[in-house]
Each structure stands twice: as structure tokens, then as C-alpha cells.
């Protein structure tokens, strides 16, 4: 798991279980349950770097769609509606992607 040592396995499992069915992903609940919401700015920067699969400095729509798979291999992909809502929530400057500060702000909100 990409977040081993940063997040507790039991918390990640609980967070993934809570959004197992299509249409049930709520980013605020997920961040709180998995433990990301309580992490420091530096830890959130590392989390951002894990999720930014192509290392572009941004989390784009395709990376958001596969967001849950960063926490556990084989986790489901987000639905198009979930991905869209997630992107809209995090993309405060309207450029169609989520930067590191936007990600940190979204996790801490």
C-alpha cells in the first residue's frame, strides 16, 4: 500500500469499505476516516505526490477516477459523477485540475 507507515491499515480499510458501492464516495468522510484529515502539511504533500501518478504537479481527472486505488490495489474506480464532484470540490481556481495547495485545503476543509 502506498500509504503504509503514514496511515493505519485499519483506517484505510474502513474508509474503503464505507465507499465500496458506486455512488457512495464522499471525499470529506473518506479523508476523515482514513486519517488524512489529521495529517500535517508535509504529510499531505507526500500524499499529493503519491496521487499525482504522472508527476505533473497536478491531480487531473483521470488520476481522481483512480484515487481509491492509491490506497489499496484493486479498489474500485470512482464513477464519472463522483470524479466530477471530487474535481469540482478541489479545483478552486477553475483550471480543471487540483494543485498541491488545493488538495491540502480540500483535505483540511
Backbone as numpy.savetxt, mean C-alpha at the origin, in Angstrom:
# Nx Ny Nz CAx CAy CAz Cx Cy Cz
8.68 -12.50 2.52 7.84 -11.32 2.52 8.72 -10.07 2.52
8.39 -9.14 1.68 9.19 -7.92 1.52 9.25 -7.08 2.79
8.25 -7.21 3.63 8.19 -6.39 4.84 8.63 -7.13 6.10
9.27 -8.29 5.94 9.78 -9.03 7.10 10.72 -8.15 7.89
10.58 -8.17 9.20 11.44 -7.36 10.05 10.90 -5.97 10.27
10.02 -5.51 9.40 9.41 -4.19 9.53 8.01 -4.32 10.11
7.25 -5.26 9.58 5.88 -5.50 10.03 5.77 -6.90 10.61
4.87 -7.07 11.55 4.65 -8.39 12.14 3.85 -9.25 11.17
4.29 -10.49 10.99 3.60 -11.41 10.08 2.12 -11.54 10.42
1.81 -11.62 11.70 0.40 -11.78 12.13 -0.44 -10.57 11.73
0.15 -9.38 11.83 -0.57 -8.15 11.45 -0.82 -8.12 9.94
0.19 -8.49 9.17 0.05 -8.52 7.71 -1.02 -9.55 7.32
-0.97 -10.71 7.94 -1.96 -11.76 7.66 -3.37 -11.26 7.97
-3.55 -10.60 9.10 -4.86 -10.06 9.49 -5.33 -9.00 8.50
-4.42 -8.14 8.07 -4.77 -7.08 7.12 -5.19 -7.67 5.78
-4.46 -8.67 5.31 -4.78 -9.32 4.03 -6.09 -10.10 4.14
-6.32 -10.73 5.26 -7.56 -11.50 5.47 -8.77 -10.58 5.43
-8.62 -9.37 5.99 -9.73 -8.42 6.06 -10.16 -7.89 4.68
-9.27 -8.01 3.70 -9.61 -7.50 2.36 -9.47 -8.59 1.30
-9.71 -9.81 1.72 -9.54 -10.97 0.84 -10.53 -10.97 -0.34
-11.75 -10.55 -0.08 -12.77 -10.54 -1.13 -12.66 -9.28 -1.99
-12.93 -9.43 -3.28 -12.94 -8.27 -4.17 -13.88 -7.20 -3.63
-13.42 -5.96 -3.69 -14.25 -4.84 -3.28 -14.18 -4.51 -1.80
-13.34 -5.21 -1.04 -13.29 -4.99 0.40 -12.03 -4.25 0.86
-11.16 -3.85 -0.07 -9.93 -3.16 0.32 -10.22 -1.72 0.71
-9.84 -1.37 1.93 -9.93 0.01 2.43 -8.53 0.39 2.90
-7.89 1.30 2.20 -6.48 1.57 2.47 -6.21 2.02 3.90
-7.08 2.85 4.49 -6.85 3.32 5.86 -6.87 2.15 6.84
-7.86 1.29 6.68 -7.98 0.12 7.55 -6.77 -0.80 7.34
-6.37 -0.98 6.08 -5.23 -1.85 5.79 -3.95 -1.31 6.43
-3.68 -0.01 6.27 -2.47 0.58 6.85 -2.45 0.45 8.37
-3.61 0.61 9.00 -3.69 0.49 10.46 -3.49 -0.96 10.90
-4.17 -1.88 10.23 -4.12 -3.29 10.63 -2.75 -3.91 10.43
-2.10 -3.60 9.30 -0.80 -4.21 9.03 0.32 -3.56 9.83
0.07 -2.37 10.37 1.06 -1.70 11.20 1.82 -0.57 10.52
1.57 -0.34 9.24 2.29 0.74 8.54 1.97 2.11 9.13
0.74 2.31 9.57 0.32 3.63 10.06 1.13 4.09 11.27
1.72 3.15 11.99 2.48 3.52 13.19 3.99 3.61 12.94
4.39 3.50 11.70 5.82 3.51 11.38 6.36 4.92 11.21
7.66 5.05 11.37 8.34 6.35 11.24 8.42 6.76 9.77
8.78 8.01 9.56 8.96 8.52 8.21 9.99 7.73 7.42
11.07 7.35 8.09 12.13 6.58 7.43 11.63 5.19 7.04
10.86 4.58 7.93 10.30 3.25 7.62 9.28 3.33 6.48
8.52 4.41 6.44 7.56 4.59 5.34 8.28 4.82 4.02
9.42 5.48 4.08 10.22 5.68 2.86 10.68 4.31 2.32
11.10 3.43 3.22 11.52 2.09 2.79 10.32 1.31 2.22
9.17 1.45 2.85 7.96 0.79 2.35 7.62 1.30 0.95
7.72 2.60 0.76 7.47 3.20 -0.55 8.40 2.60 -1.60
9.66 2.45 -1.25 10.65 1.91 -2.19 10.34 0.46 -2.57
9.77 -0.30 -1.64 9.38 -1.68 -1.94 8.21 -1.69 -2.92
7.24 -0.83 -2.68 6.03 -0.79 -3.51 6.33 -0.19 -4.89
7.28 0.72 -4.97 7.70 1.32 -6.25 8.55 0.31 -7.01
7.90 -0.69 -7.57 8.57 -1.82 -8.21 9.53 -1.42 -9.33
9.15 -0.43 -10.13 10.00 -0.04 -11.26 11.04 1.03 -10.90
11.06 1.41 -9.62 12.04 2.38 -9.11 11.99 3.72 -9.84
10.78 4.13 -10.22 10.60 5.39 -10.94 10.51 6.59 -9.99
10.38 6.31 -8.69 10.19 7.40 -7.73 8.72 7.70 -7.51
7.86 6.92 -8.14 6.42 7.08 -8.00 5.76 5.71 -7.97
4.60 5.65 -7.33 3.78 4.44 -7.40 2.68 4.73 -8.42
2.75 4.02 -9.52 1.77 4.21 -10.59 0.62 3.22 -10.44
-0.39 3.40 -11.27 -1.61 2.60 -11.20 -1.35 1.10 -11.23
-0.49 0.63 -12.11 -0.23 -0.81 -12.21 0.42 -1.34 -10.93
1.28 -0.54 -10.31 1.90 -0.95 -9.05 0.86 -0.98 -7.92
-0.10 -0.06 -7.96 -1.16 -0.06 -6.96 -2.05 -1.29 -7.11
-2.32 -1.66 -8.35 -3.17 -2.83 -8.61 -2.57 -4.07 -7.92
-1.25 -4.16 -7.91 -0.56 -5.31 -7.32 -0.07 -5.03 -5.90
-0.58 -3.98 -5.30 -0.16 -3.51 -3.98 -0.10 -4.62 -2.93
-1.15 -5.42 -2.82 -1.22 -6.44 -1.77 -0.15 -7.50 -1.92
0.30 -7.72 -3.15 1.31 -8.75 -3.40 2.67 -8.37 -2.84
2.86 -7.10 -2.51 4.09 -6.67 -1.83 4.14 -7.20 -0.41
2.99 -7.51 0.14 2.90 -7.96 1.52 2.92 -9.48 1.63
2.41 -10.16 0.60 2.44 -11.62 0.58 2.29 -12.11 -0.84
3.21 -12.95 -1.26 3.12 -13.53 -2.61 1.80 -14.27 -2.74
1.16 -14.11 -3.86 -0.09 -14.79 -4.10 -1.31 -14.04 -3.61
-1.11 -12.89 -2.96 -2.26 -12.08 -2.54 -2.98 -11.59 -3.79
-4.25 -11.30 -3.64 -5.04 -10.91 -4.82 -4.63 -9.53 -5.34
-4.94 -9.30 -6.59 -4.77 -7.97 -7.18 -6.00 -7.15 -6.79
-5.81 -5.85 -6.66 -6.95 -4.98 -6.39 -7.83 -4.90 -7.63
-9.11 -4.70 -7.44 -10.01 -4.52 -8.57 -9.72 -3.15 -9.20
-10.24 -2.93 -10.39 -10.05 -1.63 -11.04 -10.64 -0.51 -10.20
-11.81 -0.76 -9.60 -12.46 0.26 -8.77 -11.63 0.55 -7.51
-11.10 -0.49 -6.88 -10.26 -0.30 -5.69 -8.98 0.45 -6.04
-8.38 0.07 -7.16 -7.14 0.72 -7.62 -7.39 2.20 -7.88
-8.48 2.49 -8.56 -8.85 3.88 -8.88 -9.07 4.70 -7.62
-9.81 4.16 -6.67 -10.08 4.87 -5.41 -8.80 5.09 -4.62
-7.93 4.09 -4.61 -6.65 4.16 -3.91 -5.78 5.25 -4.52
-5.69 5.27 -5.84 -4.89 6.28 -6.54 -5.45 7.68 -6.28
-6.76 7.81 -6.37 -7.39 9.11 -6.16 -7.12 9.63 -4.74
-7.15 8.72 -3.77 -6.91 9.11 -2.37 -5.48 9.59 -2.15
-4.52 8.98 -2.83 -3.12 9.30 -2.60 -2.55 10.38 -3.49
-3.12 10.55 -4.66 -2.59 11.47 -5.66 -3.11 12.88 -5.43
-2.51 13.58 -4.47 -3.02 14.91 -4.10 -2.66 16.00 -5.10
-1.63 15.80 -5.92 -1.27 16.83 -6.89 -1.86 16.58 -8.28
-2.59 15.48 -8.44 -3.30 15.21 -9.68 -2.45 14.79 -10.87
-1.23 14.27 -10.60 -0.37 13.88 -11.72 -0.56 12.42 -12.14
-1.50 11.71 -11.51 -1.79 10.34 -11.91 -0.89 9.28 -11.28
-0.13 9.69 -10.28 0.76 8.76 -9.58 0.98 9.27 -8.17
1.53 8.39 -7.32 1.73 8.75 -5.92 3.22 8.84 -5.63
3.65 10.02 -5.19 5.04 10.24 -4.82 5.28 9.80 -3.37
6.53 9.83 -2.96 6.89 9.37 -1.61 6.19 10.18 -0.52
6.13 11.48 -0.66 5.48 12.31 0.36 3.98 12.06 0.37
3.39 11.92 -0.81 1.96 11.63 -0.90 1.65 10.29 -0.22
2.52 9.31 -0.43 2.33 8.00 0.18 2.39 8.12 1.70
3.40 8.80 2.20 3.57 8.98 3.63 2.35 9.71 4.23
1.90 10.76 3.57 0.73 11.51 4.03 -0.51 10.63 4.07
-0.67 9.78 3.05 -1.83 8.91 2.96 -1.80 7.86 4.08
-0.64 7.30 4.34 -0.52 6.28 5.40 -0.81 6.90 6.76
-0.34 8.12 6.99 -0.48 8.77 8.29 -1.84 9.44 8.48
-2.62 9.58 7.41 -3.93 10.29 7.49 -4.90 9.57 8.40
